[in-house]
Structures are given as structure tokens and as C-alpha cells.
Amino acid sequence: MSKRVVITGLGVAAPNGVGIAAFNHAIKNGISGIRHDEQLQELQFSCQIAGKPQISEELKAQYFTELELRGFNSTGILYGVIAGMEAWKNAGLPIETNDKPDWDSGTIFGSGTSGIDKFRESIYKIDELQTRRLGSTVVAQTMNSGVSAYLGGKLGLGNQVTTNSSACTTGTEAIMMAYDRIQAGQAKRILAGSTGDSGPYIWAGFDALRVCSSKYNDNPELGSRPMSASAAGFVPGSGAGALVIEDLKSALERGATIYAEILGGNVNSGGQRGNGSMTAPNSTAVQRCITNAISNSGISADQIDAINGHLTATTKDSLEIENWTKALNRRGNNFPYINSLKNMTGHCLSAAGSIESVATVLQLHEGFIFGNTNCEDLHPEISALINPLKVPLKTIDSNPIIIAKASFGFGDVNACIIFKKFQK
């Protein structure tokens, strides 16, 4: 008998809200976390706005010891630990302090890079012949699996502790990997999520590609415009999202709050063939990813009430909507509601899928669909495919039962998960 897999904990460090309460309030009320970035202006970036979580020194001290913070310079690990630890506590799980690991629990926590600022700092010390002054934590902060290693140690996890990395699909893929491991009976629970560093050394390449928004430097909150006719590229963002993925039997035995159920999903690649490339999606692969996710979940396409899309505010938004209409065989007024979190957070890159999955689960658990701010001028190619009313501008009271969440990343990689409101 197939195991049912549920979500019992949520945590987030997002540009528009650190902590579930603040984040939930922000997405319901259309509050943006995109701000002017003085460093990007000083470095003469075309895009001088960004989404970064606001982390106080007091908050850092709640998650890291004074010794750990000495010489610490990895925003990705910082965000990931804050989000991951919140999700663990939110799930009502204890933090073991004895010498025995928790053999039933693990973490799959993705990252695009780790500690790039720490790495840069280390390079300067090496060049100045100060190798012995690098410090004892430089490896832990700069290895890509640094975030899962920190979480594994803080929580005493004895099951799989690993980091995946698949560009902007990373977070969604991590959740699917956790789902698969629990389905296989290899773990009772997995802390799944992803994180993304902040700063110019992460974002410079995208600015050089001219895919970032540069027309709204004086109006940061208007800069990220998914599905809009006046979209001018994506706004870089960062942060982390985390979800405790658990076997239903385990969750019920300990009386956990169940936020949603994962019905299934799919991960694939377009192989950079057809119309796919390093930076562009193969439409056939995107459609197959969605249809296979639906099939694997044991539902039909017409049961999907809403979609949380990838939708980055680039020229690919219209193509993504077209792919959804073909995969679902639904268009016009028959199309589900669709939204993009990136209007409020920017594109959080490797953290995007996990932060957006947290937002998706909150919609199911609390019964709403958040609005697409900055989309008053829906792109005409999109309005020709679906009813504009399916792209709500403000939060609407609703009772979605099934929401599809998808992410598409550089390297022509795709992931789609089907989340369902929990029903015994």
C-alpha cells in the first residue's frame, strides 16, 4: 500500500517576511520585499533593486552561537538555518541534545552556491599569503552542502543529510526527493527546502545577461511584474523556504498539525533539445513534466483549482502559460487560477521553489489565493489564452483543494508537485 505523505512544518526567510506569520501576512496583503540596493547602485548594475530577507543581529543570535557567528559570512546558510529550524519547531519536533542521532529524520536542503562572500574573502587572504588566517569554518561555509550540514548538526539528524542543486528548480526538486524517500520507507520525515545567497557576486551574471529589470530602479515595489505587458525582466532575490515532509502514520501518531498532503509530482529535463537550451525551456519537456505529475498523483487535470507558476517576469511568461494550457487541456474560463509569488519577492533563484511551495501550502491550509500585484496590464498573449479573471490582482477568499506548483531552471530542468488540502 502506497504511503501517504504530508507536510507538518513550515519555515521561511523571504524578502517580504521572515517567519511564517510575517510571510503569511505579506502574501495575503500584497506586501513587497523588493527594495533599492545601494551596493548594486555603487557597482553600476543595470538592475539596482533586489529582494533580501531582513535579518537582525538579535534574530541571528537565536539560531547561532557567538562562536559560530565569529567569522561567519554565508547568507545562504544563515537563511537556510533560520527557515529550517523554524519549520522543525513549527512541526512540534524536539531538538535532541543527547548523543544519539535521530535515525528516522533527515534533511534534503538545496542550494545553488554556498558562502560566495566567504569564498571571496578567503581568496583575498590566500592572495595576500594569509592562508593560516582563513579560520576553521571556511570549508563548512563554502561547501555546497554547508546548509544541510549545519541543519543536520543542529537537529541531530541521523537519516539522509544532503544538498541538491538544480538551478531554479532546486527547492521543488528537494521536496520531491524527500517525498520519494518517505514513499520508499527509508525515512519517517525529511526537512526539505532550499536556500539562496544574497549579493552582487550571485546576481552579476544575470545582470550581464540583461535578463534583470532595470526600468524600475526608482520604484522598487513595481519592478517585478510577472505576466505583465510591461514586464522588464526579473528582480533578483534570495532567502530560504523549508517544509517538514512526513509519513502520514508518523504525523498522526504524534498528533501533528497537517498543513497539506503531497499527492505526487515529477522531475525531468528537456535535454536542451528542440526549443530547449541552457537558458530556455523545452516546451515538450515542460508539458510532459506537468502531465506526468498529474498522472503520478492519481488525479485528472480538471481537478486542479490553482497553479503557482514559475513565472519570472521575462519574455518566457507567455510560453509558460501556453505550456500549462496544453498540458492541462484547459484554457479560457476553464483555466485554473494562477499566480506568481515573484511579484512580491523577486526571483529567489535556488530558493524560489521552496519559498513558493511554502506560499502554496499556506493557500491550501488557510483557504485563499494571493494576488498578482503589478499585473494590471496582463500581457495580451496571455489574455488570448486564458480569462484575465483567472489572474487575480488581489487576494481572493477561496477554498482550493488541489494546487499545482512548478519550477523551471537553467539547464532545461523541470519539476512539478501536486499539493492537496489535507482530508482524512
N, C-alpha and C positions, 0 to 999 in steps of 0.2 A: 504494500500500500504506500502510495506516494506521501511523503511528509508535507504537511502544511507549514509554510514559512511566514513569519510575521515580523513586524517592526515594533520593538518595545522601548526604544530610547532614541532621542533626538538631541543633537547639539550643533551649534553653528557659530562661526565667527565671520560675519558678512559685512560688506561695506555699509549696509544700511541697518545693521543691528547685530550686536554681539550678545549671544544668548537667545534662547528660543522666545522668551517673552517679548524682547525688544524687536526681534526679527519678525515675529508674527504680527505685531502691531504695525510695523513698517510696510509689510506687503499688503496688509488689508487696507491701509490708508494711502498707498501710493507714495511712500516716502523714499526719496532717492538717497543713495550713499555716494553719489559721484560729486567730487569736489575739484576745485582748482589745485594743481600740484606745482608748487614753487620750484621744486627740483627739476621737473620736466621743462619748465619755462627757462630756467637758467641754462639747461643743456640744449636749448633751442630745438626741442622736439616739435614736430608739427602738431601733434596732439598733446595738449598741456593740461588735460583733465584725467582723472582716474578714480577708481573705486578701491579704497583701502579700509579695512576694519580699524576702528578707533580703539586702541588698546592702551589702557592706563598702566602706570607702574604698579598701582595697587592691585590691578587685575593679574598682572604677571606674577606678583608675589603669592597669589592664591594657588598657582599651579607649578611654580618653580621655586627651588630653594635659593637662598642668597648665593651659595656656592655654584649652583647651576647657571645662574644669571651672570656670573663673573666671566667675561669674555664671550658671552652669548651673542650671536649675530645671525640668526636664521629666522626670518619672519615666517617661512613656511612651517617649520617645526613649531614655532610659537602658536600660530593659528590652529594647526592640527591638534596639538595637545589640548588647547582650550576647548575646541569643539568636541574632541574625542572624550575627554574627561567629563564634559557636561552630559554627553549622550549616555555615558556609563552611569552617572549619578541619576540622570533622568529615568533610566531603566530600573532604578531601585536596586542596583547591584552593589555589593560591598567591594571595597578596595582592600584586598588581603595584605596584611603586614607580616604574616608568618613566612617561614622559609619554603613552604610548599607551593609550587605554581598551580594555577587554575587550569587543569588539563583539558577541561571542557570548553574553554573560551580562548579565542584568538583575535587577531586583527588583520584585515587586509586594507591598508590605508595608502592610497595612491599619491603620487607626486610627479610633477613634471621635471623639477630640478630640486636641489636642496642646498640651502645656505649659500647662495651665489654671492652674497655680500661678504660672508665669512671666507669664501674661496678667494675673492678678490683681495681681501685684507691679507690673507696668507701669501698670495703671490707677491705682494709688495714686500713682505717680511723676508721671503726667500731671496728676492732680488737684492735686498739690502743686507744679505748674509746674516739674517737673524733667525735662522731655522730653529734654533733651540728656544726661541721665544714664541713659537706658534701656539703653545698651550696643549693641554691634554685632551681637549674636546673637539679639536678641529676635524678629526676624521668622522666622529659621530654626527657633527653638524653638517658635513658636506657630502656624506654618502647618501645616495638617493633613498635608501631605506631608513634614513635617520628618523623620520617621523614615526614609522611603525616600531622602531627600536625603542624610542623614548616612551611611546604608549605601552609597549609590551612590558617594559621595566616598571613603569609607574603603576600598572594594574596587575602585575604578576601573571601575565598570560602564558599558559603552557601549551596551547594548541598552535596552529599555524600563525606565525608573525611575519608578515611580508609586505612589500610595497610593489604595486603595479604601476605602469606608466604607459599611457596610450594617448598622449596629447590631450585634446579637449574632451575625449571620451573616457578619460581615466576614472572619474568618480562613478559614472554609471556602470562602467565595467567592473569596478571594485565591488559594487553591490551585487552584480550578477555572479561574480566569483564566490562571494560569501553565500549567496543563495544556493549555488551548486554544491558547495562543501557541506552545508547543512542538509540538503536533499540527499546527499550520499551517506549521511550518518557519520561523517568524520568530525563533527563538532556540534555542540548544543547551541552555541551562539558565537557570532563574529561581529566585532566592531568594524564596520565598513565605512569608508569615506575617502576623501581626498583633500589635498591642500595645494596651495599655490603661493609662491613667494611674491612679495611686492618689489617694485622699484625699476629704475631705468635699465638695469642690466638684464631684466626679464623682458621688458617691453620694447627695447630699442629695435630689435629685429622686425617687429610688426610695424613699428613706425616707419622703418626704412622700406618695408613692402608697400607702404601707403594704403594700408587697409584700415587705419585708425581714423576716427573722427577728428577733424581739425577746424571745423566751421563753428564750433560752439564753445570755444575756449573762454569766452566771456559769460556764457550761460551754461555752466556745467550740468545742471539738472536736466537740461533739454538735449544734451549731447548724444545719449544712447536712444536710438529710435527704431527698434525692430519693427519690420513690416510697414514702415512709413515711406511715403513717396519722397520725403525729404531726408531720409537716412543718409548719413555721410561716412559710414564706416563704424567699426566697433570702438567702444571705450574700454581701455584695459582695466582689469580689475584683479582682485586677489582675495584670499580668505580660505575658509575650510568648512566643510559640512561633514557630519557624522551621524550614522544610524546604527543602532544595535539590532542586528538581524538574528532571529532566534527561532528554534524549533517550537511549534505551537504547544506541544505537550509540556515542554520545559516552562514556557511562559505561563501556561495555565496552572501548573503545579506550584509556582511561586507567587501567583496572584498578580502578575504584572499588568500594567496598563498596555493595551494593544492599540497602536495608532493606525495600523493598516496591515493588509496582507499583500505579499508578493505572489502573484499568480504564475509568473514566469517571465521570460524575455529572450533576447537573442543578441549575440555579438558576431559581427562579420567584417569583411573588408571587400572593397571593390577592386583590390589588386592593382590600382592605378591603371586600369584598362578602360576602354570605352571613353566616356566623358569624364572619367576619374583621373586624378593626378595627385601629386604630393599635397596640393593645397585645395583641390576641388573634389567634391564627392561624385562617385559613380552612381547615377540615379537608379540603375537597376539594382545595385547592391543595397542602397538605402531602402528601396521598396521591399526587397527580399527580407531585410532585417526586420522591418515593421510587420510584414505578413507572417514571418516565422515566429516572431514574438507573440503575436496573437494566437497562432496555431498552438504553440508550446504552452500557452496559458489556458487552453481549453475554452476559449470564448469565440464569439463572432465579432467582426468589425463593427457591426451596428450596435454593439453593447457599450462601446467606448463613449463616455459622456464628455470628456475633455482631453485635451492634449497640452502638455507642457513641452514646447518645442525647443530646438537648439537656437534658431533664430537670433543671429548675432548683429543685425542691422547692417549687413553688407548686401551686395547685389545678389547673393545666393538665397535670400529670404524667399523670393517668389518661387524659385526652383524647389525649395523645401516644401512649400505649401502644395505645389503641383505634385510632388512625390507622395505627400500624405493623401491627396485626393485619389491618386491612382492606387496606392496600397490599400486604402480603405474602401475604394469604390464608392466614395461619398463626396458630394460637392454641393454647392449652393446652400440652401436652407437645411439640407440633410447633413451638413458637415458638423462635427462636434465643436464646442467652444475651444478656442486655442489662445494661449498666452505665452509670453516670454518674460522671464524674470530679469533679463539683462537690461530692460529699460530702467531698472532701479539700482542695479549693482554694477553694470558694465559686464564685460566678458571676463569671468574669473579663470579662464583657461583650464588648467588641470583641476582646479577646484570647482569648476562650473557645474559638472554633472551631479556632484554630491550636494552642493548648496541648493541647486534647483530641485533635487529629489526631496530634500527636507521641506521645501516650499510645497511640493506636490502632495506630500503626505499630510501636511497641515491642512491643505484644502479639503482632503478627504475626511480627516478626523473632525474638523470643525464646520464643514458644510458651507464653503464659499468658493468662488473663483475670482482670483485677484485680477485687477485691470491692467490693460496695456497703456500706461501713460505714454505720452509723446506720439501717439498713433492716431491723432485726429484726422490725418491725411493718409488713410490707408492706401498702399500702393495700388494703382489701377490694375496691374497684372494679378494681384491677389483678389481684389474685389470682383474680377471677372471669373474667378474660380469658386469663391465661397461668399456667402451672405456676410456683409460687413458687421452685422449684429453678432456674428459668431466671434468677433474680435472685440470683446467688451473694453471700453476705455476706463471704467471704474469697477471696483469690486462689486460683484453681484451675489446676493444670497442665493444659494443653490444647494442641492444635495447630490453632488456627483458620487456615483458608486464605483466607477472604473475610470482611471486616468492613465493615459499612455505617456511615458517620459522617454525622450530620445536625445542622444548626443552624437555629434559627428565631428571627427577630428582630422588634423593633418596626418598624412599617410594613408588617407582614404579609408579610415576605420569608423565603424558604426556600432552603436549599442542602443537597444530599446527595452524598456522594462514596463510591465503592466502591473500597476498598483490597484488594489481594491479596498474599499471601505470594509473594515472587519465585520463579519457576520458569523456568529457561531453556527 
